[in-house]
Amino acid sequence: MTQITTRLRPHERLKDPAAFRLAFERRQGESDRVLAVYGIANGRDWSRLGISVSRRKVRAASARNRLKRRIREAFRLSKADLPPGIDLVVVPRAHDPSFATVRQSLVTLARRLAHRLTNSRRRLSSPSPVEPRVESPP
């Protein structure tokens, strides 16, 4: 297991548009009044963060950047509380949430999403409880 540091390392960020697209297309997400978090399993020992803030939602560039900084800082400080092995794409829903609210929401939603992802993986990997129907010869 990798040691958790307080820095946000480059390998902990999602930069590839394909990774964002994949997270949105899988439609596995959790949300509350502050954030919407979409995610997919990444097969690594650490989680990665991607942030999507639209100009339509937050018009001023300075407000968008402030919001992204809060989300990155919440991720950085909460790495020990976040489940490992998930690519998280965070979409803010509130215009100007406090840092404490963002941090609490991110941790809660990431845990719920991890639980949902592990349950869906179990369902896909376990055999069907219904036995195949075998017809006997007449």
Secondary structure, 3 states (H helix, E strand, C coil): CCCCCCCCCHHHECCCHHHHHHHHHHCCEEECCCEEEEEEECCCCCCEEEECCCCCCCCCHHHHHHHHHHHHHHHHHCCCCCCCCEEEEEEECCCCCCHHHHHHHHHHHHHHHHHHHHHHHHHHHCCCCCCCCCCCCC
